[in-house]
Amino acid sequence: MHSEVVASRSADPSTPRGSRTGNPGGSGSGNGTPPVDAVSLAIIEQLQEDGRRPYAAIGKAVGLSEAAVRQRVQKLLDQGVMQIVAVTDPLTVGFRRQAMVGINVEGDVDPVADAVAAMPEAEYVVMTAGSHDLLVEIVCEDDDHLLEVINKRIRALPGVRSTESFVYLKLKKQTYMWGTR
């Protein structure tokens, strides 16, 4: 287990800690998140390399004092621009089944997205254009748990027309090191 910064690109204060949220438009793209300057981006990159890196070392790398880095990091956290979380391999902590679920919705997608996002098993929920209205990453204890989530909870939601499940056979890569490009 290791700590990493997850740049969330979301200013939604209702987002639970540790969850991944996002807006592909990035910061300052009209989603209410203020633009992030070059120094803050450099701080994020330093923390993505090592989420436990001391503020003094970050300050030296980006040209700020330790106190200034501390203030900027706190502001980035408060604004929902990033999170500092421990990222685990789900298998090692008892979650033996993961799947990506494509959901097709009749009518307004928002209520379905909100209901699915409220499920603790849903780690990643995005509205998409294309074959599915929503893509949802589900992390479960086993196949029975996954079946219960999809069949009894997701498919039972008003507005859900159909689902398509992509069961993960092996996790080859899980990283949040995309930097701030």
Contacts in CASP RR format, 6 or more apart in sequence:
PFRMAT RR
TARGET T0000
AUTHOR 0000-0000-0000
METHOD contacts of the structure
MODEL  1
MHSEVVASRSADPSTPRGSRTGNPGGSGSGNGTPPVDAVSLAIIEQLQED
GRRPYAAIGKAVGLSEAAVRQRVQKLLDQGVMQIVAVTDPLTVGFRRQAM
VGINVEGDVDPVADAVAAMPEAEYVVMTAGSHDLLVEIVCEDDDHLLEVI
NKRIRALPGVRSTESFVYLKLKKQTYMWGTR
1 86 0 8 1.000
1 87 0 8 1.000
1 88 0 8 1.000
1 89 0 8 1.000
1 92 0 8 1.000
2 86 0 8 1.000
2 87 0 8 1.000
3 50 0 8 1.000
3 51 0 8 1.000
3 52 0 8 1.000
3 84 0 8 1.000
3 85 0 8 1.000
3 86 0 8 1.000
3 87 0 8 1.000
4 47 0 8 1.000
4 48 0 8 1.000
4 51 0 8 1.000
4 84 0 8 1.000
4 85 0 8 1.000
4 87 0 8 1.000
4 175 0 8 1.000
4 176 0 8 1.000
4 177 0 8 1.000
5 44 0 8 1.000
5 47 0 8 1.000
5 48 0 8 1.000
5 51 0 8 1.000
5 82 0 8 1.000
5 83 0 8 1.000
5 84 0 8 1.000
5 85 0 8 1.000
5 176 0 8 1.000
6 18 0 8 1.000
6 20 0 8 1.000
6 82 0 8 1.000
6 83 0 8 1.000
6 84 0 8 1.000
6 85 0 8 1.000
6 87 0 8 1.000
6 176 0 8 1.000
7 44 0 8 1.000
7 48 0 8 1.000
7 81 0 8 1.000
7 82 0 8 1.000
7 176 0 8 1.000
7 178 0 8 1.000
7 179 0 8 1.000
7 180 0 8 1.000
8 15 0 8 1.000
8 20 0 8 1.000
8 21 0 8 1.000
8 22 0 8 1.000
8 80 0 8 1.000
8 81 0 8 1.000
8 82 0 8 1.000
8 83 0 8 1.000
9 21 0 8 1.000
9 22 0 8 1.000
9 23 0 8 1.000
9 24 0 8 1.000
9 25 0 8 1.000
9 26 0 8 1.000
9 27 0 8 1.000
9 31 0 8 1.000
9 33 0 8 1.000
9 81 0 8 1.000
10 21 0 8 1.000
10 22 0 8 1.000
10 23 0 8 1.000
10 31 0 8 1.000
10 33 0 8 1.000
10 80 0 8 1.000
11 31 0 8 1.000
11 32 0 8 1.000
11 33 0 8 1.000
11 34 0 8 1.000
11 79 0 8 1.000
11 80 0 8 1.000
11 81 0 8 1.000
12 21 0 8 1.000
12 80 0 8 1.000
13 80 0 8 1.000
15 21 0 8 1.000
15 80 0 8 1.000
17 83 0 8 1.000
17 85 0 8 1.000
18 83 0 8 1.000
18 85 0 8 1.000
19 123 0 8 1.000
20 123 0 8 1.000
20 124 0 8 1.000
22 126 0 8 1.000
23 29 0 8 1.000
23 31 0 8 1.000
23 33 0 8 1.000
25 31 0 8 1.000
26 33 0 8 1.000
27 33 0 8 1.000
27 34 0 8 1.000
27 35 0 8 1.000
27 36 0 8 1.000
27 81 0 8 1.000
28 34 0 8 1.000
28 35 0 8 1.000
28 36 0 8 1.000
33 79 0 8 1.000
33 80 0 8 1.000
33 81 0 8 1.000
34 79 0 8 1.000
36 44 0 8 1.000
36 76 0 8 1.000
36 81 0 8 1.000
36 180 0 8 1.000
39 62 0 8 1.000
39 63 0 8 1.000
39 64 0 8 1.000
39 72 0 8 1.000
40 72 0 8 1.000
40 76 0 8 1.000
40 81 0 8 1.000
41 180 0 8 1.000
42 61 0 8 1.000
42 62 0 8 1.000
42 180 0 8 1.000
43 58 0 8 1.000
43 59 0 8 1.000
43 62 0 8 1.000
43 69 0 8 1.000
43 72 0 8 1.000
43 73 0 8 1.000
43 76 0 8 1.000
44 76 0 8 1.000
44 81 0 8 1.000
44 82 0 8 1.000
44 179 0 8 1.000
44 180 0 8 1.000
45 179 0 8 1.000
45 180 0 8 1.000
46 53 0 8 1.000
46 57 0 8 1.000
46 58 0 8 1.000
46 61 0 8 1.000
46 62 0 8 1.000
47 53 0 8 1.000
47 58 0 8 1.000
47 73 0 8 1.000
47 82 0 8 1.000
47 84 0 8 1.000
48 176 0 8 1.000
48 177 0 8 1.000
48 178 0 8 1.000
48 179 0 8 1.000
49 177 0 8 1.000
51 84 0 8 1.000
54 66 0 8 1.000
55 66 0 8 1.000
55 69 0 8 1.000
55 70 0 8 1.000
55 73 0 8 1.000
56 66 0 8 1.000
56 69 0 8 1.000
58 64 0 8 1.000
58 69 0 8 1.000
59 65 0 8 1.000
59 66 0 8 1.000
59 68 0 8 1.000
59 69 0 8 1.000
62 69 0 8 1.000
64 72 0 8 1.000
76 82 0 8 1.000
77 83 0 8 1.000
77 84 0 8 1.000
87 174 0 8 1.000
87 176 0 8 1.000
89 171 0 8 1.000
89 174 0 8 1.000
90 96 0 8 1.000
90 98 0 8 1.000
90 139 0 8 1.000
90 171 0 8 1.000
91 171 0 8 1.000
94 141 0 8 1.000
95 139 0 8 1.000
95 140 0 8 1.000
95 141 0 8 1.000
96 140 0 8 1.000
96 141 0 8 1.000
96 142 0 8 1.000
97 139 0 8 1.000
97 140 0 8 1.000
97 141 0 8 1.000
97 142 0 8 1.000
97 143 0 8 1.000
97 145 0 8 1.000
97 146 0 8 1.000
97 167 0 8 1.000
97 168 0 8 1.000
98 137 0 8 1.000
98 138 0 8 1.000
98 139 0 8 1.000
98 140 0 8 1.000
98 167 0 8 1.000
98 168 0 8 1.000
98 171 0 8 1.000
99 137 0 8 1.000
99 138 0 8 1.000
99 140 0 8 1.000
99 146 0 8 1.000
99 150 0 8 1.000
99 165 0 8 1.000
99 166 0 8 1.000
99 167 0 8 1.000
99 168 0 8 1.000
100 135 0 8 1.000
100 136 0 8 1.000
100 137 0 8 1.000
100 138 0 8 1.000
100 165 0 8 1.000
100 166 0 8 1.000
100 168 0 8 1.000
101 135 0 8 1.000
101 136 0 8 1.000
101 137 0 8 1.000
101 138 0 8 1.000
101 150 0 8 1.000
101 154 0 8 1.000
101 163 0 8 1.000
101 164 0 8 1.000
101 165 0 8 1.000
101 166 0 8 1.000
102 131 0 8 1.000
102 132 0 8 1.000
102 134 0 8 1.000
102 135 0 8 1.000
102 136 0 8 1.000
102 163 0 8 1.000
102 164 0 8 1.000
102 165 0 8 1.000
102 166 0 8 1.000
103 112 0 8 1.000
103 116 0 8 1.000
103 132 0 8 1.000
103 133 0 8 1.000
103 134 0 8 1.000
103 135 0 8 1.000
103 136 0 8 1.000
103 154 0 8 1.000
103 160 0 8 1.000
103 162 0 8 1.000
103 163 0 8 1.000
104 132 0 8 1.000
104 133 0 8 1.000
104 160 0 8 1.000
104 161 0 8 1.000
104 162 0 8 1.000
104 163 0 8 1.000
105 112 0 8 1.000
105 133 0 8 1.000
105 134 0 8 1.000
105 159 0 8 1.000
105 160 0 8 1.000
105 161 0 8 1.000
106 159 0 8 1.000
106 160 0 8 1.000
106 161 0 8 1.000
107 159 0 8 1.000
109 127 0 8 1.000
109 133 0 8 1.000
109 134 0 8 1.000
111 158 0 8 1.000
111 159 0 8 1.000
112 133 0 8 1.000
112 134 0 8 1.000
112 157 0 8 1.000
112 158 0 8 1.000
112 159 0 8 1.000
112 160 0 8 1.000
113 125 0 8 1.000
113 127 0 8 1.000
113 134 0 8 1.000
115 157 0 8 1.000
116 122 0 8 1.000
116 125 0 8 1.000
116 134 0 8 1.000
116 136 0 8 1.000
116 154 0 8 1.000
116 157 0 8 1.000
117 125 0 8 1.000
119 149 0 8 1.000
119 153 0 8 1.000
119 154 0 8 1.000
121 138 0 8 1.000
121 139 0 8 1.000
121 140 0 8 1.000
121 145 0 8 1.000
121 149 0 8 1.000
122 136 0 8 1.000
122 137 0 8 1.000
122 138 0 8 1.000
123 137 0 8 1.000
123 138 0 8 1.000
123 139 0 8 1.000
124 135 0 8 1.000
124 136 0 8 1.000
124 137 0 8 1.000
125 134 0 8 1.000
125 135 0 8 1.000
125 136 0 8 1.000
125 137 0 8 1.000
126 134 0 8 1.000
126 135 0 8 1.000
126 136 0 8 1.000
127 133 0 8 1.000
127 134 0 8 1.000
128 134 0 8 1.000
128 135 0 8 1.000
132 164 0 8 1.000
136 154 0 8 1.000
138 146 0 8 1.000
138 149 0 8 1.000
138 150 0 8 1.000
140 146 0 8 1.000
140 149 0 8 1.000
146 165 0 8 1.000
146 167 0 8 1.000
150 163 0 8 1.000
150 165 0 8 1.000
154 160 0 8 1.000
154 163 0 8 1.000
155 163 0 8 1.000
END
